[in-house]
């Protein structure tokens, strides 16, 4: 019974670790893609969206996702 308990605990820990790694990689890729898209904006598009809004999109909004 203790062996199954230990396996359950180890499996739970590994599930959390791999979930966090996957989420980190996904958000990192999303930030990079968003930054590339923002850098391709024209000057008028950048003025329309405002710099503060674009920074928020790259940081806080992606973290919330």
Steps between C-alpha positions, in 0.01 A plus 500: 500500500787737582657429161183611324486808719859588411430445130195724525697778668784475249255498209322805639825692538614408148162603357532845660860541380421405141186716496702802614771436242244471223322818608831687518601388150159589358496848652861562394418407139186713510697801630760460226234474229312800638818706515586408139150603391523831687838575346347457154239771569525824309545826689133589461394163643736545794353844566146359478562225759717712732829373637368432851223281364744298291730446798202381703408255225848350495532467878186496714249361251719208400572423865123485562457255211 
